[in-house]
Amino acid sequence: MNRAYLIGHWVLTLMIAPLTSQVIDYFYGSNPHQVVGLLEVYPITLLFSIVFSLPTFLIYLTCFYFLSKQNTNLSVSKFILIAVSVSGIYITQTIIKGTMSKDIIISYSVTTIIVGLILRLKKSETKGQDNIVTT
């Protein structure tokens, strides 16, 4: 499997999820008295997102490695990787127990599902060696 999916899924989820959170908050207004949203503190949000996502990313990386070594269907691999991401988001936010945990779980999960489905997971092409011996 190609590594572009691995990095793209992680980076795009971290970059788009704060925007998704603001869109969801705009439409559903879960906390109308909130002074600062995730978008206003976007750089800090990205920094914390990277730090808190590292354990999940390491598990995701391990799953990606094992799935790439197996002859697993790409659709099944994609489903497993997205499920690992959503589970990691939920577990991380459950451990942190912040005031915005529910909003963060929803926005990051929605984003990781959409990004994971949109990105193409392809088999990496390995070129075999020509073992032709000429004398």
C-alpha positions in Angstrom: 0.0 0.0 0.0 1.2 3.5 -0.7 2.5 5.7 2.1 0.8 8.8 0.6 -2.5 7.6 2.0 -1.0 7.2 5.4 0.5 10.7 5.6 -2.3 12.4 3.7 -5.0 10.9 5.9 -3.3 12.0 9.1 -2.3 15.5 7.9 -5.5 16.4 6.2 -7.6 15.2 9.2 -5.5 17.4 11.5 -5.8 20.4 9.2 -9.5 20.1 8.3 -11.0 19.0 11.6 -10.9 22.4 13.3 -12.7 23.8 10.3 -15.3 21.0 10.5 -15.8 21.8 14.1 -16.5 25.4 13.4 -19.0 24.4 10.6 -20.8 22.0 12.9 -20.8 24.6 15.7 -22.2 27.2 13.3 -25.1 25.0 12.2 -25.9 23.3 15.5 -24.6 25.9 18.0 -23.9 23.5 20.8 -22.4 26.2 23.0 -23.6 29.7 22.1 -21.7 31.3 24.9 -18.4 30.0 23.7 -16.0 32.9 23.4 -13.2 31.3 21.4 -13.8 28.5 18.9 -11.1 26.2 17.4 -10.7 28.3 14.4 -9.6 31.4 16.3 -6.7 29.5 17.9 -6.0 27.4 14.8 -2.1 27.2 15.2 -2.4 26.1 18.8 -5.2 23.7 17.9 -2.9 22.2 15.2 0.0 21.9 17.7 -2.2 20.1 20.3 -3.8 18.0 17.6 -0.4 16.7 16.5 0.7 16.0 20.1 -2.5 14.2 21.1 -2.7 12.3 17.8 0.8 10.8 18.0 -0.2 7.7 20.0 -3.0 7.0 17.7 -0.8 7.7 14.7 1.7 5.1 15.9 -1.0 2.5 16.2 -2.3 3.5 12.8 1.2 3.2 11.4 1.6 -0.3 12.9 -1.7 -1.4 11.4 -0.8 0.1 8.1 2.5 -1.8 8.1 0.8 -5.1 8.9 -2.0 -4.6 6.4 0.6 -3.8 3.7 2.4 -7.0 4.4 -0.7 -9.1 4.2 -2.7 -9.6 1.0 -5.7 -7.7 2.4 -8.4 -6.2 0.2 -7.9 -2.5 -0.2 -11.5 -1.7 0.9 -11.1 -3.8 4.1 -7.7 -2.1 4.8 -9.3 1.3 4.4 -12.1 0.4 6.7 -9.7 -0.9 9.3 -7.5 2.2 9.1 -10.5 4.5 9.4 -11.8 2.5 12.4 -8.4 2.7 14.1 -8.5 6.5 13.6 -12.0 7.0 14.9 -11.3 4.7 17.9 -8.1 6.6 18.7 -9.9 9.9 18.6 -12.6 8.6 20.9 -10.1 7.0 23.4 -7.8 10.1 23.4 -10.7 12.5 24.1 -12.1 10.1 26.8 -8.8 10.1 28.6 -8.4 13.9 28.3 -12.0 14.7 29.4 -12.1 18.3 28.2 -15.1 20.5 28.1 -15.2 20.3 24.3 -14.6 16.6 24.1 -17.9 15.7 22.5 -17.5 18.4 19.8 -13.9 17.4 19.1 -14.8 13.7 18.9 -17.6 14.5 16.4 -15.6 16.9 14.2 -12.4 14.9 14.1 -14.3 11.6 13.5 -16.4 13.0 10.7 -13.3 14.5 9.1 -11.3 11.3 9.4 -14.1 9.3 7.9 -14.6 11.7 5.0 -10.9 12.1 4.3 -10.3 8.4 4.6 -13.0 7.6 2.1 -11.9 10.3 -0.4 -8.2 9.5 -0.5 -7.2 6.6 -2.7 -5.5 3.7 -1.2 -3.4 2.0 -3.8 -1.1 -0.9 -3.8 2.5 0.2 -4.0 4.2 -0.9 -7.1 7.4 -2.9 -6.5 9.5 -3.5 -9.4 11.0 -7.0 -9.5 14.6 -7.6 -10.4 15.6 -9.1 -13.7 17.7 -12.1 -12.7 18.8 -12.8 -16.2 22.4 -14.0 -16.4 24.1 -13.5 -19.7 27.4 -15.1 -20.5 
